[in-house]
Every structure is written in structure tokens, then in C-alpha cells.
């Protein structure tokens, strides 16, 4: 029996549990919760906003993309599948990155394990994959390869390939987003916050390319599959693809704006942290005994006339003349 016409009510009410996606969400959520409990158990602070971002925007987007009506209808309509993919590729990585899971892991894990993780993350392979231009090209290339190779249609036919595609999109999105928002050690030294903002702006332009290509392409994406699963309702195959491409462009541009705002917010936070650290260092230097002794020793020289302390000939003449 075919699926009924997709309406607003069915879009909100139709859900289908994806065991693999659910296992991933539970694994990531459980590990993050363990880290938060461990850090707070030592009396340290972990921002609630980061936990909310990771749980709601990150894991919540994964659940919505893989188990909502988008997943129920992606085999009979193209546009739900297109929205699914863009959510996993762009929005979910932003939520996960805003949760800053690597910093949490460094603080929660035992020193030895934290050191191994830091070494793996800062290794040559990871640094290459997270290099801004490389990761941005990977995102665009992944989207284009999904739709214009047999990859997507194979994913519709084979459930295991579909799950691999989900994970592929999520990982590629994280390669670009995670360093831009939280992990400075993954970026080159020249990639300062202003440069990051410029790269994110350009990435927003690049992310619209797959949607534009899908929307304007004369080649039907998985055309044989969708033609074989014809419906008596909804848009035709051509219009369905145009709607999907348009949704990809709209979401990519909206996410690009949100991403840019998030980068600026991280920039402001980093500057405040640097300023606070500098203030603490200056206060500590002024309060130290050595600084106080130096200040006390130099104070008489500050109030005495210049010629009494000047070692040059002019000072000596002034002192010998009785000034």
C-alpha cells in the first residue's frame, strides 16, 4: 500500500525510528552527558548553552532528519530527501560544534586519554581534511556526488548505503564547521577570526551551488526510481526536483547567515577571554612582592629632580654647580 498524500498534519505526525541513527544519537548524547557530569563533579563549570546547542540543534536535527516525515517520504518524493541531506550536512554540524565536544572531552577524560585524543585530532590527516579550502570543497563535492552519481539512487534501494550516506554527510559537514567555531588548533595560524568570517561567507555562497545545480538540471536525480514509484498525488517528478533544489538553496543561505553570526559570537567571546586573561596577569604582576619592591625602589627617583639622577655630563655639571 502506497503512502497517503503528504499534508501538514502527516508531516508532523508521521515518524519512523531509524535504529542506526538512534544508536548514534544515544551514543553521542550519552558520551556528552557523561563528560558534563564528570566536569561538573569536579566543581568546574560547563556552559548550559553549549549543552543545549549540542542536544537540541545538533542531536535534535539528526533525529528530525532521519526519523520524521522527511525519512518516511524520501523514497516517494525527492524534496524530503534533499531537505534531509542539507540538514545533516549543514545544520546538525553547527549544533554539534557549538556544543564544543572536543573541549569537553579534553577536560573530562583522564590525562593520558585526553593526550591521545589531542594527538589524533592535531595529526596530519585531520589537519589536512579540516584545512578551510579542503573542507569547503569536500562539502560541495559530496553534495554533487550524492545527486549526480549512482550514490543517491543506490541509497534509496539499499538501506545500509542510505545509513552510510547519512553518516558521510554529517562527517563532511563537521570537518568544516567544527574548526571554524571551536577548535583553533585545527586551523592554520593565518586563519584568524576575521579570516574565518570571510571564509564562512564564501562557504555560504559555495553551499548554494548544489541546490542551484539540482534545481536547474535537465537530468532527473534518481529519475528511474521516482518514476517507478509514481504517486497519484503531489508534484510531478520535474517539479519535485525543482522544489527540492529550491529548498536546498534557501536552507543553505539561511544556515550561512546563522553560521556567520555564530562565528562573530565566538570572535567576541574569544576577545573577551583574552582581555580578561590579560587583566588577570596585569593584576597579578602588580600584586606580586617583586613588583611592589621595584615600584617602591623606583618611587624616590620619580620625585627627585632629574639632574640628581642623570648620569650624563649635563647632570654632573648641574650637581657640581650646586643646583
N, C-alpha and C positions, 0 to 999 in steps of 0.2 A: 504494500500500500504506500503510495507516494505521500510526501509531506503536504499539509494544507498550506494555503496562501499565507505568506509571512505578513502579519499585521503588527501593529504596535503592541497589542496585548500579548500575542505569541512571542514577540521579540523579548518581552520582559519575563514571560512565564516559561519559556522552553529552555531547559538546561539538560546537559548530558555530561556525566562525570567522566573525565579522562584519567584513567588510573596512572599513567606515566606522568602527566602534568601534575596531578595531585601529589604524587610521591615527591616530585621535585619541589613543589611549594612547601610541603611538610618538612622536607629535609632542610631547605634554606631557612624557613621560618623557625624551625627548632634550633638550628645552629645559631641563628641570630639571637633568639631569646636566651639561649644558654650563655652567650657572650655578654649580653646586657646584665643578666643576673650575676654572673661572675664578677664583672667590673663593679657593679653597684654593691656587691657583697664585700668588696674591699674598701668601701666608703668613697669610691670615686664617682664622679658624675658622668652620665651619658645622656645627651640631649634627647628629650622626648620627641622633638620634631623629627629627628633622624629616624627614630623607631617607627613613627607614623608614616613617614615617606617610604621607608623600606616595605612596611607591611601593607599599606593601603595602595599607594601608587605603584609600587614595584610588584609585590606578590599578587595584589588585587587585580592588576592589569593582566597578569599571566592567567589567573583564574577566569577572568571575563573573556579573554581572547580564545581560550582553549575549551571552555565548558558552557558558555552561554549559547544563545540562539545563533551567534556567528558560527560556532562549531557545528551546530545542528544542521544549518542550511548551507554550509560551504560546499557541499557536494552537488547541490542543485542550482545554486546561484554563485556567480563569480564575485560580486561585490562584498559579501560577507567574508569570503576568503581573503580578499585584498585588504579589508579593514583589519582582520586578524593579524596578517603579516606585518602591517605597519605598526600595530600596537606592540607586537613582540620586538620589532626591530628598533623602534624609537622611544615609545612611551615607557614601557617596562624597564629598559636600561636606565632611564633617567631616575625613576623611582628607586631602583636598587642602588644606583650611585649616590643619590642624596642620603641614603642610609649609611654611607661610608663603611661598608662591611670589612674592608681590609684594616682600617684603623682599629675597629672593634676587635678583629682577630688578633692583631699585634698586641693589644692590651690584655685580652682575655686568655690567650694561650700561654702555656709555660714558656720561659725564655728560649729554651732550646728549639721548640717547635716554631715559635714566632720568628726566630732567626732563620730557620729553614724556609719558612713561608716568604720572608722578606727576600731571601736569596733567590728563590724561584721567581718571584714577581719582578725582581730587578735584573733577571737574566737576559741574555742577548736576544733570545727568541721573542720573549714577551715585549721587550723594548722595541723590537722591530715591528711587531704586529700593532703596537699601540702608538707608533710614530704617527703624528697627526695626519699627514698626507696619505700614508699607507692605510690607516684605519678608515679614513673617509672614503677612499677608493674601494675598499673592501665592502663597505656598506652598500654603495651604489652597484658594484659588480654583483653582489649577492642578490639584490632585488632583481636586477635584469636577468641573471642566470636562472632565477626561480621561474620567471614568467616566459622566457624565450628559449628555453631548453626543455627537454622532456621531464625535467625535475618536478615541476608542479603537477603535471598530469599523472606522473608516477606516484606522487604523494597522495593524490586523490584515489588511486587504485589500491595502494599498499599502505596499510595503517602504520607499519613500522617506519616507512620512509617519511610519512607525514610527521611522526614524532621527531625524527631526525631533523626535518626541516624547521620545526618549531624551535628546537634547541640551537640549530645553526643560526637562525635569525637573531635569537636572543644573545648568543655569544658575540656575534659580529657587532651588534649594537653596543654591547658593553665595552668592546675594545676601544671604541671612540669616546664614549660618554664618560666612563669611569676615570680616566686620567684627566679629562678636562675639568671635572667637578671636584675631585678629591685628591688624587694621587700625583703630586708634583714630581716625585722621583721617577715616574714613568715617562716624563716628558723631557725634551732637550732643554738646556739652560736658557736658550733664547725664547722659549715658549712662556713668556710672562703672561700675566692676566690680560693686559691689553691685546697681546697677540692671540691669546685663546679666544677672546671675544670676537676678534676678526675671523678666526678660523671657524668658529661656531656659526657666524653669519654666512660665510661661504658654504659651510656644510648644509645650512638650511636651503640654499639655492640648489646644491647638488642633490639633496634628498627629494626634491620635486621632480627630478629628471625621470625616474622610473614611472611615476604616475602619469607624467605628460606622454611618455612613450606608449604606455598601456592605453591611455585614453584615445590617442590619435592613430594607433597602429591599425593597419588594414589586415593584420594577421590575428586571428582569434586565439586567445590564450586558452589552452586545453579545449579547443573548439570541438573536437570529436567527442570528448567526454560529456560536455554540457549539451551538445546536440543529441547525444544518446539518452540523456536524462531530461528530455523535454518536459515542460510543465504546461498546464492549461491556464496558468495564471502568471502574473508578474511580467517584467520586461523581457523582450527578446534577447537573444544571445549578444547581438551587437550593442544594443542599448545597455545591457547589463555590464558589459565590459567598460563602456564609457562611464557609467556611474561609478564602477569600481576605481577606474583611473582618476576620476574627479575626486573621489573620497581620499585617495592616496595623496593627491596634491594638497587638498585642504588640510588634512591632518598633519602632513609634513611641515607645512608653513606654520600652522598653529604651534606645533611642537617646537619648531625652530625658534619661535618667539619666546616660548616658555624656557627653553634651553638657554637662550641668550640672557634672559632675566636671572636664571639660576647662576650662570657664570658671573654676572655682575654682583649678585648677592655674595657669592663665595669670594670675590675680589674684595668687597667691602669688609667681610669677616676677616680675611687674611690681613688686611691693612690694620684693622683694629687690634688684632692679635699681636702684630709686630709692634705697634705703638705701645700697647700695654706692656709687652716684654721689655721694650726699651726704657719705659718709665720705671719698671721694677729694677732694672740694672742700675739706672742712674740713682735711684733712691738707695739701693744697697751700697753703692760706691760712696755716696755722701754720708751714709750712716756708719761706715766702717771706721775703726780706730785709726788706721793708717791715713785715711783721707782727712780725718779730724786733726791729726797731728800735723799733717802737711799744711792744712789750712791755717792752723794756729802759728806754725813756724813762719809762714809767708805773710801773716797779717801785719806784723810790725813793718816789714818792707813796703807794704802797700800805703801806710800812713806817713812814713818818713819822707822827707824831701828827696827828690830824685838825685841830687848831687851827692848826697851822703852814701848812696849805694851804687852810683855809677862807677864802673872800674876804668873808664877811659880817661884820657888826658884832660878833657874839659871838666870832668868831675873832680879830678885831683886838684886842678887849679882853683876851683871854687872852694874846695875844702881847705887848701893852703892859704887862701886869702881871708879865711875866717867867716865866710858866708854861712 
